[in-house]
Amino acid sequence: MSLTIPSVSSPTWARVDAGLYVVSRAGEYLGSVDRSNDGAYLAFDGRATPVGRYDTLREAKSAVLSVPDPETARRERHTQRVFQRVAAVSGVVAGSLALTAGTVVPFL
């Protein structure tokens, strides 16, 4: 029996028109870079949301690849909310214990 571990593919850029580049990974569209009439490069994520305006193609491509995957970003926001709630509950419990201890100490 052999175990095959799938490799994580790297992003592949393709020039689809003059000044228009698209990037994908394993068949999934990640975004694009388009050159404007004034020579700047406009970067867009996989949902066509503008990422920014850049002077060089390299900067624009890097910006597109730095945009987090929407599913990953959603999970990170959820995790952050959970940790904030846990921290708030821990603070309330610690405060309650401190008040209780302050109230009980004079009677000891």
C-alpha positions in Angstrom: 0.0 0.0 0.0 1.4 3.4 -0.9 0.3 6.7 0.4 0.1 9.6 -2.0 0.1 13.1 -0.6 -1.3 15.7 -2.9 1.1 18.5 -3.6 0.0 22.1 -3.1 0.2 23.7 -6.5 1.7 27.1 -7.0 -0.2 29.9 -8.5 -0.1 30.1 -12.3 -0.2 33.5 -14.1 -1.4 33.8 -17.6 -1.4 36.8 -20.0 -4.8 36.7 -21.6 -4.7 40.0 -23.4 -2.5 43.0 -23.7 -2.0 44.3 -20.2 -4.4 41.7 -18.6 -3.1 38.9 -16.4 -5.0 36.3 -14.5 -3.9 33.9 -11.8 -5.2 30.5 -10.8 -4.2 27.6 -8.5 -5.4 24.1 -9.2 -8.1 25.4 -11.5 -9.4 28.0 -9.0 -9.5 31.6 -10.1 -7.6 33.8 -7.6 -7.6 37.2 -9.3 -6.3 39.5 -12.0 -4.1 42.4 -12.9 -5.1 44.9 -15.6 -3.0 47.7 -16.9 -4.8 51.1 -17.1 -4.4 53.7 -19.8 -2.0 55.8 -17.6 0.3 52.8 -17.1 -0.6 51.8 -13.6 -1.5 48.2 -12.7 -4.9 47.6 -11.1 -5.1 44.5 -9.0 -8.3 42.6 -8.3 -9.0 39.6 -6.1 -10.9 36.4 -7.0 -14.3 38.2 -6.6 -13.3 41.2 -8.7 -12.9 43.4 -5.7 -10.2 46.0 -6.2 -7.1 45.3 -4.2 -5.1 48.4 -5.2 -3.3 50.4 -7.8 0.5 49.7 -8.3 3.4 51.1 -10.3 4.8 47.8 -11.3 3.3 44.5 -12.5 5.4 42.7 -9.8 3.8 44.7 -7.0 0.3 44.2 -8.4 0.8 40.4 -8.7 2.1 40.2 -5.2 -0.9 42.1 -3.9 -3.3 39.8 -5.6 -1.6 36.8 -4.1 -1.6 38.3 -0.6 -5.4 38.6 -0.4 -6.6 35.9 2.0 -9.0 33.3 0.7 -12.6 34.3 1.7 -13.2 31.0 3.5 -10.0 31.3 5.5 -10.8 35.0 6.4 -14.3 33.9 7.6 -12.8 31.2 9.8 -10.3 33.6 11.3 -13.0 36.1 12.1 -15.1 33.4 13.7 -12.1 32.2 15.8 -11.3 35.8 16.9 -15.0 36.3 18.0 -14.8 33.1 20.0 -11.6 34.1 21.8 -13.0 37.5 22.5 -16.1 36.0 24.2 -14.0 33.6 26.2 -11.8 36.5 27.3 -14.8 38.5 28.4 -16.3 35.6 30.3 -12.9 34.9 32.0 -12.8 38.6 33.0 -16.2 38.5 34.6 -15.4 35.3 36.5 -12.1 36.7 37.7 -13.8 40.0 38.8 -16.5 38.1 40.6 -14.0 36.0 42.4 -12.0 39.0 43.5 -15.1 40.7 44.8 -16.1 37.6 46.7 -12.7 37.2 48.2 -12.7 40.9 49.2 -16.0 40.4 50.9 -15.1 37.2 52.7 -11.6 38.2 54.0 -12.9 40.4 56.8 -14.8 37.5 58.3 -11.8 35.2 58.4 
